[in-house]
Amino acid sequence: METAKSVADPVRNYPDFNRTLIDHSQGRGYTSSPLFIFRAWRLRIAATERCEYLLANSIALSCILIGICWFSHDIIWEAEVPFFRDLGPYFYPIRFSLAQSLSAGELPLWDRHMGMGFPLLANFQSAPFYPPHLVFLLVSFFDAIRILFVFHYLVSALGAYALGRQWGYAAYISVIAAFLFTFGGILISLTNVLNHFQAAVWLPWLVLTGERAIRSYAGKDFLIFAGFGLVQFLAGSPELYALSLGLLCIHIVATVKECSAVTYVKAFLLVAAANVLLLAVSMIQLLPTIELFLQSRRPNNIPYQEATAWSLSPIGLLNFFFLDKEIDRSLFNGVRLFFSH
């Protein structure tokens, strides 16, 4: 006759769980220990919850993938490439020069085809050290552009979904959050400004990994947080990275109030340490940019008329109540104005 302890041992080993229950129910020498029954019941509940969790995530991720494929169907199946506003005259020529330099195994120092020359490496918006740009080495230029658009939509949606799940929301609510963030007006309006678009999609991942690092104080989580911050920083928009960091700091305040194990000092020191590491690694990008800034006219005062050329006109506030333009793909800028300006 085996003891109650020997009966409990197979329960800890999940593959033997069903066999153990069968042997117990048929009275094959196992004792009817209440402890055994409780452990078996608890294990079955945990296995059921795990299966339900995996099923919910699988369905949710499938919905996200279908939504992105539907939204990007022209890019994926029709091989079309967005070509509006700043994409055609500014960003695509920069990306093309970057792709040529990478294919030739050279540092993208200078683009001689734009104006009287353009500092490609020193210009932060070129994002020459942004890891996803390695796709230019694998496929043709416009295929790489299409892949990058779909990739960043995926990054945005998956990040928003993962953040929602980490915050304890149900799968369907996290899917809604993913769609609202990815296909919302803010992110879509940044599509034609590639450096801002590429940086904005990493916001959920920065908050997610930052929160994990703050709660665990583990070295692995700290390095993951710094790594995601570095990727967002090198995407070409340091200003959006700074805004994302500000949102993370606001979230830290809420995290400290919820979790007594987290303190303000430790949390902000961790964020500061991650940024010191980030800046040290990204010096290969920062130093040329700083030199360009010192050699440019940026330190000088800009004339008032030039500085206010793109400022909001008071009459533009009327757009809060009715539209003054519509999309027209037949026009160069893609926008038809209802009134002359």
Buried (B, 14 or more C-beta within 10 A) or exposed (E): EEEEEEBBEBBEEEEEBEEBBEBBEEEEEBBEBEEBEEBBEEBBEEEEEEEEEEEBBEEBBEBBEEBBBEBBEEBBEEEEBBEBBEBBEBBBBBBBBBBBBBEEEEBBEBBEEBEEEBBBBBBBBBBBBBEBBEBBEEEEBEBBBBBBBBBBBBBBBBBBBBBBBBEEBEBEBBBBBBBEBBBEEEBEEBBBBBBBBBBBBBBBBBBBBBBBBBBEEEEEBBBBBBBBBBBBBBBBBBEBBEBBBEEBEEBBEEBBEEEEEBEEEEBBEBBEBBBEBBEEBBEEBBEBBEEBEEEEEEEEEEEEEEEEEEEEEEEEEEEEEEEEEEEEEEEEEBBEEEEEE
